[in-house]
């Protein structure tokens, strides 16, 4: 099972900061997930729609200027650009870039080739996800070989149908809505299914039993230990038939 460091190692350091990414790399994570907003044509790594929820700034994130963001801090940390984060990681693990804000597809398409040619990433190490499926469609139109993933926070009528429509590599599902039918349908469509956000050991055991391919965790090192123990001791495996619908 693949474990993503959710917004970097956000259980240990401030989410989506360079410190969180450095911590994730220091504990040898397999993959890192992060969120991006388009600020005056450049992608910045941040999660929330409004700045005041996490930073010293105020206002709607995507309406801020680069100058305004340069003066904003998150517990003494600055908001990094995607390029800064990717320069730090430099091909050492898989990176899931979530297109969070408005108009993020075009700058992602522009920077994507440079991540491969200049920062030692391979196409297999770059996974582009979003709740905004039209953005993923734009990415696939310009970058047919790019790996994309729709994100779901509910159970659609036809389960993982969006995988087929987008030629997606994976589908990312909220822990509260993952079901046996969703997992089965994703796999039948040839896609991986990754579940967010998972820190509880019982949930990890149950998801392993359910057959999901990966999880997003704030404590990826602890999640890895749980998975190792799960593999060695089947007596603690939670019945996934009862745990999920």
C-alpha positions, 0 to 999 in steps of 0.5 A, a space after each residue: 500500500 502506497 502512503 502519501 505524506 498529506 500536505 507534507 509530514 503535516 503531523 510534525 511540521 506546518 502543513 504545505 511548508 518547506 519544513 513539512 516537505 523536508 520532514 517527509 523526506 527525512 523519514 523516507 516517505 514513498 510519496 508527498 501530497 500538496 495543494 496549489 493555488 494560482 497567484 498571478 500566474 504562478 503556483 503557490 503551495 497552500 490549502 485553504 480558500 481563505 488566508 486567515 484560517 492558517 496565516 497572518 494574512 486575510 482575504 480569499 487566497 486566489 485573489 492575493 498578489 505575490 507581494 501580499 503572499 511574500 509578507 504572509 507567514 504560517 507560524 513563522 513559515 512562508 508560503 512556498 511556490 510549487 517550484 521551490 517545493 519541487 526543487 527541494 524534493 527533486 525526484 526523490 519520491 512521488 508527488 501528488 499535486 492537487 489543483 486546489 484553486 481557480 485556474 490552476 490547470 494552465 500554469 501546471 501544464 506550463 511547469 510540468 515539462 520543466 519538472 521532468 527536464 530540470 528537476 529529475 522527476 519522471 512522469 510516473 512520479 507526478 500525479 495531478 489530482 483535483 475535485 475540479 474534473 474539467 481542470 484534469 481534462 485540460 491537463 490530459 488534453 495538453 499532457 496526454 501521458 500525465 497521470 491524473 486523479 479525480 477526487 471524490 467527497 461522496 459516492 457518485 451514482 456510477 462509482 468510479 466512472 470519472 476514471 474512464 472519462 478522464 483516462 485517470 491513473 487513480 481515484 482519490 476518495 474521502 475515508 467517510 465514503 469509501 465502499 467495497 463497490 467503489 474499490 471494486 469498480 475502480 479496479 475493474 476500470 484499471 485505476 488505483 484507489 487512494 483514500 484520504 485522510 487516514 491516521 487511525 490504525 484501525 482504519 488503516 487495517 480495515 482499508 488494507 483488508 478492503 484492498 485499497 492501493 494507498 492512503 494519505 496520512 499526516 503521520 506517514 511513518 506511523 502509518 507504515 509501521 501499522 501496515 508492517 504490523 498488519 502484514 505480520 499479524 493477521 489476527 488484528 485485521 479488521 473485518 472490512 465487510 463490517 467496517 465499510 458499506 
